[in-house]
Amino acid sequence: HPRQKEERSMMFAAIEEIEDAGDRAFLLSLYQEYHLLMFATARKYLSSQADCEDVVQSSLEQLIKHVDTLRELPHYAVISYITATVRNTAFNLLDDEAKLSSRFVPLEESQEGEPPPGPITADEMMLLLHRRELISRVMEALSPGDRMLLEGKYILGYSDRELARQLNCRETAIRMRLSRARHRAMNLILTLEGSEI
C-alpha cells in the first residue's frame, strides 16, 4: 500500500533526524521490534487505518523524546511504556475528533430546525475525560509489574501463559498476581477519587 510505505518512511525519517548515532540505532531497533504491538494497540481504539498510522507516528515522536528513559527500563516495562504511549495518543485523537464533531451540524439536519443528537453529550464527555484522566493517573502510580499485568490482560488481551512468560513467573501464579494488581488499582482509584471530593 502506497500510504503505508509513505507512513513507514516518515517514521524512519523521524528516527534518522536523531543526532546521536546510538540513540538512532536504539530507536530504530525499538520500532522494528515493537511496531506490530504499536499498531495492534492503536487498532483497539481506532477503526481507521489512517488514524492508526497517525497515532503510531505521533507515538514514535513521543518515544523519541524519552529515549533516555526507555534505555533504563527493563523489557516488560518498555512494553508497558510503549503501550501506554500509543493508548494515550489514541485517546487524544478520539477526544479531538469528539470535540470537532460536536461543533458541526449536518446541513440537512440543521434545516429541520432541530439540532441533531450528538454522538456524546457534554456531561458524558466530561465524565469520559475525567475517567480517562483518573485511569491514566492510576496506571502511572502503579508499579511497572502491576501495570504490565493489567495492560497485558485487559488491553493487549494476553493469555496467562503469555503474561507468565513476560513476567518470568509460573502461569499458575498469574491469577493471584492479577487479583492483587486489580486490588491495588482499585485502592488507588478510591484514594484519587476521595481526594477530589
Secondary structure, DSSP 8 states (H G I E B T S, - for coil): -HHHHHHHHHHHHHHHT-S-HHHHHHHHHHHHHHHHHHHHHHHTT---HHHHHHHHHHHHHHHHHTHHHHHHS-HHHHHHHHHHHHHHHHHHHHHHHHHHHTT---HHHHTTTS----SS-HHHHHHHHHHHHHHHHHHHHS-HHHHHHHHHHHTS---HHHHHHHHTS-GGGHHHHHHHHHHHHHHHHHHHHHHT-
